[in-house]
Amino acid sequence: MKKGLWFFAVTGILALVLTIVRSSGSTSSGVLYVYCYGDYYDPAIVEEFQKETGIQVIQDTYDTAEELYPIIENNPSRYDVVCTSDYMIGKMEDNDMLAPLDKDKIPNLKNMDPVYMKKAEEYDPGNTYSVPHACGTAGIMYDPTRAKGVDFSSWNALWDPKLKNEIVMPDSLRDDYMIALSRRGYDINTEDPTQLKEATADLIEQKPLVYKYANDSARDLVADGSAIAGVVWNGEYKYIKDLNKNAEFSVPEEGTEFFIDAWVVPKEAKNKANAMKWINFLCRGDIAYKNFEYLYYTIPNTAAYKKMSPEIRNNEAIFPTEETLERCHSLRTLSHDGDALYSSEWKKVKGD
């Protein structure tokens, strides 16, 4: 009788322990430390990933890629998988901070759109270290019913005197110079002093037309009619369109800035196998579609496209054509001297 009671007691304790372990998500499969921009994927997918894999996900967020870099540099084993911007991935590659992906463990890579994978090779040749998460293009969101006949197919629209006090420009050095440089047909990463001085003069000339320099709030200023036109990312299209049915989005003919934010694995990560499972999970069609519905940025996943309505899939504001992408370029990290030159010129724009 005592033996029977002991057996049932032990069995009960083991069952209780297993229940606690499972409910905590901390099974023998281990943990995964994730570092990402804030609010950049559907929170529901974390619970789904934990339930499917038994891997406990521990998440931290950051605001800018510049904030991320010293964290990984100073503590290279702190995170297992990181989502960051194209130019920062290039910098991390150059400084031998990333581990090559084990593609045999990411079979869902087959779902990635080859157009965007090719675009990603601009900063990651051979797609060796990264898998795109979300992409976007900068453009002009405007209300054509109030635009006074201005042609928004060119960046020149933002220098049209008919839009005085009706324009929202980015409050960002690189983004504003991207616009001014693109308008003149220059490389958006140029470090040529003459070209930069011309762009500075243009931005100073434009200032009387600008209602406000803003980043996150730009979408609201266009949506509520405070401004006729604003420079925004295409991921803001649906938000603005839902509030202002007249609003339209244009990618200027001279070209624009294009970004890819992608997942990478730090070279010293402790849980690389779990990182591959996370990336593979995010490449699954149903999960990529959930992230699209959460973000409304371009999600470069062909399996997710099949779940979208033709109206969404064929909307060029959300999914740019290949022709549009050909005239889009990514920002690159500047040299030390280039950084100093841009900063010096930007002070003239902000202080004039």
N, C-alpha and C positions, 0 to 999 in steps of 0.2 A: 504493500500500500504506500509506504514511504517512497519507494522507487517510482511508483506511478505518479505520485504528487510531484516529485522532483522533476520527472520527465516533462510533465505538463507545465510546470513552472518555468523551466528552461525554454521550452518551446514557445511559451507565451512571451517571455522576455525577448527572444530572438525575433519573433514576429513584430513586437513593438519597436525594436531597434530598426528593423528593416523598413517599417512604416515611416519612422521619423526620418531615416536617411533618404527614402524616396521623396517624402514631402519636402525636404529641404533642397532637393535637386543635387545633393552632393553624394553621388554614388561613386563606385570605384572608377568610373569613367573620368572623374576629375573635374577640373574647373577651366574656365576660359575668361581671361581678362581682356575686355574690349575697350578701346579708346576711340572716340568718334566725335564729330561735330554734334552739338546738342540737337535733339529732336529731329534726327535724320533717318529714322526708319520706324515703322509701325511697332509700338511697344508690344503689341500682341504676339509678334513673331518670336520674341524672346521666350515667352512662356511655352510656345509651341516647340521651339528648338530644344528647350530643357526637357520637355515631356518626351520628345522623340529620342533624344540621345542620352539622357541622364546626366548631361554636362551642366554644371552650375555656371551661369553667366554673371560675371561681376563687371558692371559698366561704369566708366568714367567719361565725362564729356569735356570739351574745350571749345573756345570761341574762334580762334584764328590758328592757321597753320604755323605761324611764327611762334605761337605759344606752345604748340606741340613739340617743335623741334628740340629745344633744350631738355624737355622731359625725357624723350627717347635717348638723346645723346648722353645724358647724365645717369640714366637708369635703364640701360638697354634691355633688361630682362623683366621689366615691370609689367609690360603688356604683351599679350600673345597675338593680337590682331588689331590693326589700326586702319581707320578710314581717314584719308587726307587728300589734299589737292595735288594735281598733276605736277606743278613746278616743284612742290616740296618733295614729292616722291623722287623726282630727278635729282634733287639735292641729296636726299638720303642714299640713293644709289651711288652717287659720286663719292660719298664718304663711307661706303661699305657698311651701311647700317641695316641692310635688308637681307632676308633669306630668300633664295629662289623658291618659287612655289612647287610643290609636289603635285603636278597636274594629273598624275594617275589617281590621286585621291580626290580630284575635283571633276568627276565625270559630267556634271551639269554645265561645264564650260561650253559644251556643245550648243547650249541655248544662247550664248552671247552673240550679239549682232556683229558680224564680221566688219561692217563699216566702222563701228566704234572701236573695235579691237585694233583695227588698222590705225585709227586716229590716235589711240593710246600709245602706239609705237613711237610717236614723236618724243615721248619722255621715257618710255620703257621699251626699248628695242626687243622684239621677240616676245613681248608680253611675259617677260621672265619673272617679274616681281609683283605684278599687280593685276587685279581684276576690277574693271569699272563697276561702280555702284550707281552713280547718277551723273548726268551730264546736263549742260545748259549753255545757252547762247544769250549774250546781251543784245538788247534791241530797244526800240522806241515804242512805248505804249502810248497811244494817243486817242483822242476823241475826234473823229472826222467831222462830226456835226458842229464842232466849235473851232475847227482848225484853220478857218479863214483861207482855204485854198492852198495851204502849205503842202508841199510834196515830201512825204516822209520816207521816200525810197532812198534818200541820201542823208548822211550826217549833216549836210548843209542846212537841213531844216532847223537844226538847233541854233543856227546863227541868223535865222530869218527875223527881221525886226517886227514882223506882224505878231510874233509870239512873245513880245516884251512882257516880262513878269509872269509868264505862263509855262515856264520850263523847270523841271526838276532834274538836276544833274547829280551824279554820285558824289558823295563826300569821301572821295578816295583818290589818292594820287595816281595810282596805276590805271584805274578805270577812266579817269578824266583824260589822262594823256593817251590812253588807248583810243578814245574818241577823236581827239584832236589830231593824232598821228594818222589814224585810219583815213580821216577826211582828206588828208594831203597825200594819201597813197604811200605812206611810210610804214616801215616795219614797226609793229607795236612794241617790240623789245629793243628798238634802236638805242644806241648810246652815243649817237652822233650829236655833238653839241649844237651844231647849226640847226638840225632838224628839231631838236628839243626847244631851242629858243624860238623857232617859228611857232611851234605848238603852244608855248607859253604865251606868246603875243596873241594868238587866237583865243585862248582861254580867258585872257584879260579882256579882250574885245567883247567876248560873249557875256561877261558878268552882268551888265545892265539888263540882260534879257532873262536872267535866272531868278525864278521865284524862291527856290530853296535848294541847297545842297543837302541831300539826304540819302540814306541807304535803305534800311528796313522800312521806313515810313513812306518811301517813294510810292509804293503801290497804293497806299491809302490816299495820298494826295491826288493821284490820278483817278482813283475809283470814286472819290467823293466830289470831284470836280474842282478842287482847289487849284489844279493846274491842268492845262490842256494836254501837255505831253511830259513824259518822264522816262528816263533810262532805267530799265529794270531787267531782271533775268526772266527768261521765258517760263520758268516755273511759277511766276506770279500771274501768268496769263489768266488762268481759270478763276483765281481769286478776284482779280479786277473785273473780268467779264461778268461774273455773277452779280457784281454790285453796279456795274455800268455796262449795260447791254450794247452801247454804241462803241465801246473801246475796241481798238484794233492793235495788232502787234506787227512791227516791221523790223526786218533785219536789213540794215542799209547796204546798198550795192557795193560800197567800198570795202566791205568786210567788217568783222567784229571779233570780239573776244569769245572764245569757246573754252569751257572748262570740263574736265573730267575729275570727279572725286572717286577714289578707288581704294580697295582693301589691299593692305600689304601686311607682311609678317616680319617683325623685327628679327634681326640675325640672332640675337641672344634670347629669343622667346623660349619659355620653358615648356609650353604646351602646343607645339607646332602641329601635332596631329589633330588636336581639337580645333585649331585655327582653320585647318583645311576642311574640316566638317562644317564649320560655320560658313566659310566662303561657298562651299558646295550647296549648302542649304539656301543661301541667299540667291544663288543662281537658278534655283528651281522655279519653274514658270509660275506656279501659284503664289509663291512667296514674293517673287519680283512684282507680280501684279498687285499684291497687297501694298507693297511699298510705293508703287506708282499711285495708287488711289490715296495714299497717305500724303505723298509729297507733290505730285503732279509735275515733277521735273522729268526730263527724258530718262527713261529706264531702258538701257540698251540690251533688252532681252527678247529674243524672237518668240520664245514660248509664252511670254507675258503678252506680247502683241496680239496673239490669237484670242486672248480672253477679252480684248477691248472691242468696243463698238467701232464700226467703220468711221463714224463721225470723229471719234477721238484719234484713232490710228492715222487718219488722213489729214489731221489738223497740222498744218506746217508750223504753226506757232509752238506746238508741243513737240512734234517730231519733224525737225528740219529735213529738207530734201538733201540728197547727196550734193547737188549743185550748191546749195547754201553752205553746207559744211566745208566745201572746197575753199570758200572765201572766209572761213573762220580760222582763227589762230589762237594758240594758248599763250598766256604770259609765261615767261621764263624768269628764273632768278637772275638778278643783275649782278655784275661784278661790284666790287667794293667802290671803285671809282664811279661806276654807273649809278649806284645807289646815291652817292653823294651828289652827283650832278642832278638827278631827278629831285632830290630833296631841296636843293638850292633853288631850282626853277619853280618848284611848287610853292615855296615861301613867297615868291614874287606874285604868284596867282592869288594866294590867300590874303596877302598883305596889301595888294595894290588898291 
